[in-house]
């Protein structure tokens, strides 16, 4: 499965940095050893259900130290038996874009 999640604190002191809280969460993910990628909006992690959810929980707990409340947004793509999808999905998308460009398929407009 791939999980994309965003976690942020609220209710902390005014001098607390959201960046520091997010950095703590990303550190948990990176130290997990599971395939992962972080963008400006989400962190993606790939693995089996139990291991991914355990890392999401640990990341959420790391952020909890920065406030009295935590916001968690989670989206998952659950495909049993599939691995390497963190990169595989992007590779298939790029191939589809290249095919369309080669055929000069126009982009739909409103």
C-alpha positions in Angstrom: 0.0 0.0 0.0 1.0 3.6 -0.4 -0.2 6.1 2.1 0.0 9.9 1.6 -0.3 11.8 4.8 0.0 15.3 6.2 0.3 15.9 9.9 0.4 19.3 11.7 0.1 20.5 15.3 -2.2 23.1 16.7 -2.7 24.7 20.1 1.0 25.1 20.8 2.9 28.1 22.0 3.1 31.0 19.5 6.9 30.6 19.2 6.6 26.9 18.2 7.4 26.2 14.5 5.2 24.1 12.4 8.3 23.3 10.4 10.0 21.8 13.4 7.0 19.6 14.1 6.8 18.4 10.5 10.5 17.8 10.4 10.0 15.5 13.4 7.4 13.5 11.6 9.4 13.3 8.4 12.4 12.1 10.4 10.3 9.2 11.8 9.3 8.2 8.3 12.8 8.4 6.9 14.2 6.3 9.8 11.5 3.7 9.2 13.5 2.3 6.3 10.3 2.1 4.2 10.3 3.7 0.7 9.1 7.3 1.1 9.0 10.7 -0.5 8.1 14.1 0.9 6.7 17.0 -1.1 5.5 20.4 0.0 2.1 19.0 0.9 2.3 15.3 1.8 4.7 12.6 2.8 4.2 9.3 0.9 5.2 5.9 2.4 5.0 2.4 0.9 4.8 -0.9 2.7 2.4 -3.4 4.2 -0.7 -2.1 6.0 0.6 -2.7 9.6 4.1 -1.3 9.0 2.8 1.8 7.2 0.1 2.6 9.8 2.7 2.1 12.6 4.9 4.7 11.0 2.0 7.1 10.5 1.1 6.7 14.2 4.7 7.3 15.3 4.9 10.4 13.1 1.7 11.7 14.5 3.0 11.1 18.1 6.2 13.0 17.2 4.1 16.0 16.1 1.9 15.8 19.3 4.9 17.1 21.3 4.5 20.5 19.5 0.9 21.2 20.4 -2.2 20.2 22.3 -3.9 18.9 19.2 -2.8 17.2 16.0 -4.4 17.3 12.5 -3.9 14.2 10.3 -4.9 13.9 6.7 -4.5 10.4 5.3 -5.1 9.0 1.8 -4.2 5.4 0.9 -3.9 3.3 -2.2 -4.3 -0.3 -1.1 -3.2 -2.9 -3.7 -2.3 -6.2 -2.1 0.7 -8.0 -3.6 2.1 -4.8 -5.4 5.4 -3.3 -4.5 7.5 -0.6 -6.0 4.4 1.5 -6.7 5.8 4.7 -5.2 7.9 5.0 -8.3 5.9 2.7 -10.6 2.8 4.9 -10.7 4.9 8.0 -11.6 6.8 6.0 -14.3 3.4 4.9 -15.9 2.1 8.5 -15.7 5.2 9.9 -17.5 5.0 7.2 -20.1 1.3 8.1 -20.8 2.3 11.8 -21.1 5.1 10.9 -23.5 2.7 8.8 -25.6 0.2 11.7 -25.8 2.8 14.2 -26.7 4.1 11.9 -29.4 0.6 11.7 -30.9 0.0 15.4 -30.3 -3.2 14.8 -28.4 -4.6 18.2 -27.5 -5.3 19.0 -23.9 -9.0 19.3 -23.2 -10.1 22.9 -22.5 -13.2 24.3 -20.9 
